[in-house]
Amino acid sequence: MPKQNYDQSEYQELASKHRPLLVLYAEIPSGSVRTAHPSWRAGGPPLTHDYHPRDIRLVLENAAIFGDKDEPGDWEIMLEKMEALRRKRIDVVVGAGPGDRDAFWKRYAAIDRSLPKYAHRCYAHVIRGRGGYRDLLAIEYWYAYLYNDWKTVHEMDWEEVVVVFRVDHKGSEMPMACACSAHHGGYRLRWDKVEKADDQGNRQDENGTHPVIYVAQGSHANYFYGGQTYTTTAEVFNGLFIRSGKFPFSGKFIDFVTSFDEGDRQLIEAVLIPTPTQNQWMGEWRWLNFRRRWGSPGGRLNRLVEQNAPGALVTRTLQWHNPFLWIDELCHEALGRPTWLLR
């Protein structure tokens, strides 16, 4: 039987040891203005900068509950409003619709991200496997981006990387696989095939514990290989039209991924999400109880083409509650033939 009892300090140590090294595009400079959006057929990334994952306080202190007349302010007040107005969505940039790229750019460029409370950060959620996955343990690393500035646009963007361990009866955790989110699914690799880095961000270290993940500009889709482009067929955005046989969008959408040497490499701090009490989080973690959208759902057409804000993490049935099944059934093999990876 694998080890069953862990304390929070053990989980935190494991999460810190294996937190991913993200390779990102440079972040939006303070006070900058967004440049014109050229054609996606130009062959290169449409912008020179992007958003980076930050502490959730950046969102909570600069957003508002939709319809609330008060200006954004203290994050604790925002948490109280999220609890009191559970059926209201969050307005990430007050007065701006999801398609107003300039408004989101300017708002983000005006935030003083040098403040420690807005540090680069991700949130680690630990899940123990059950049934056929009972000897496995997964650490989900969740990243909060303020805005999705890609071919499709929307407020907020939650992305994740998962590291899966096999746990023996002595309590030793052996990494066996890694997976990362990308649009409607994700990619997966056996651990021995994953590019890794050490605590100093050195990827030449064969004993590195941090998976190297390349983040696509604007969409924040995650990939295992850098310095190239990835194509996403438009059909993934036409799922609701399959029954009618009508596909109003055609062609391919492009993800641009920078190289390891040219990218902004961030070994981002991982903060362990505590165990909830009767499925409710307390204190500064109360934002996890919010089950509505983190931004505007947009109009009907926006929702059909995925230009709507993401829902709460706890509403992502497979990704949040059963990452093992998500990896096996919804993630593409990044290298080699598709197989069951965890079973």
Secondary structure, 3 states (H helix, E strand, C coil): CCCCCCCHHHHHHHHHHCCCEEEECCECCCCCCCCCCCCCCCCCCCCCCECCCECCHHHHHHCEECCCCCCCCCHHHHHHHHHHCCCCCEECCCCCCCCCHHHHHHHHHHCCCCCHHHCEEEEEEEEECCHHHCCEEEEEEEEEEEEEECCCEEEEEEEEEEEEEEECCCCCEEEEEEEEEECCEEEEEEHHHCCEECCCCCCCCCCCCEEEEEECCCCCCEECCCCEEEEEEHHHHCHHHCCCCCCCCCCEEEEEECCCCCCEEEECEEEECCCCECCECCHHHHHHHCCCCCCCCCCHHHHHCCCCCCCCHHHCHHHHHCHHHHHHHHEEECCCCCCCCCC
